[in-house]
Amino acid sequence: MVFKGRDLHPEQSARDLYGAEIRRHRLRADGMSLARLADVLNFSKAHLSRIETAESAPPEGLSERLDAAFGTDGLFAKLYPLARREEFPDRYRRQMELAAVAALHESYTVTIHGLLQTPAFAETMLRAGDPFATTDEIADRLAARLRRQQRLHGPNPPRYWFITDEVALHRPVGGPAVMREQLGTLLAAGELLHVTLQVLPYTAGEHSEMGGSLTLLTLPNRSEIAYEEGSRSGSLIDDPKAVAKRRALYDLLRAQALSPKESMAMISSALEGFSNELRRTSRPVAEE
């Protein structure tokens, strides 16, 4: 059966162009299946599928194998550096571009926001989100996530307002040691003058964003963009009326959340809990 991937936009994205060329040459080769091409390349079919659909950037060494398999005289080798520059799939890229220039970031997340994650926590989350990804894919995504944090800690940073669900403080992502480091990093971020951090407690009950996350970006021209994300998809919203509705929802979440001072106290308490657990589990058992 011939693999039919999602529509690509090679005129807009080098990563899409790379995937489209794989698909075009594969189908020209008597409708070669993705599984057959993976066998020829001695490459993972699942990983190759994600590259063809532009979900993943091509890894080093694949381009030369594709050129050899299709006889394309260095075509993929020439496309490779362009495709590698695009860190994110097309559906996320515009949001990342806007976030890179926004003057104000406001967000609600059910987990620790990516801008506040430690490397160990981020890697654990990335692996949990895509358990079939290769080690190279996870390494690429982790590097991209950590690069995004540079603006938070760089000179002249924008204003950030993070609302984090209380569940993020107690779910043992990566175990007690990872959580102790992560919560310590969260406390340090909350002390930054350009960062406001709040926790939405369990006691707030039901709310509008229980199914995902919400981000509001205020751009230098004072216009606002909203971005909603679920576990597998995201939507960029620029219609003024729709954005205004998300603004009202976010303001309601802000009102339901703990104050920054109360939030820091709750994070400190959760940190102490993981520290105690780590001490218990690492304490040697006394001989009887």
ZIFEN-V263958 format. One record per run of one state. SS is the DSSP state (helix for helix, strand for strand, loop for the rest). FROM is the first residue (numbers start at 0). LEN is the number of residues. If there is no record, write none. Layout:
# ZIFEN-V263958
ss: (SS SS)
from: (FROM FROM)
len: (LEN LEN)
This chain:
# ZIFEN-V263958
ss: (loop helix loop helix loop helix loop helix loop helix loop helix loop strand loop helix loop helix loop helix loop helix loop strand loop helix loop helix loop strand loop helix loop strand loop strand loop strand loop helix loop helix loop)
from: (0 13 28 33 41 44 52 61 70 74 85 89 99 103 109 113 116 118 129 134 148 149 153 158 165 166 170 175 190 194 200 201 204 212 218 223 229 233 237 239 256 259 282)
len: (13 15 5 8 3 8 9 9 4 11 4 10 4 6 4 3 2 11 5 14 1 4 5 7 1 4 5 15 4 6 1 3 8 6 5 6 4 4 2 17 3 23 6)
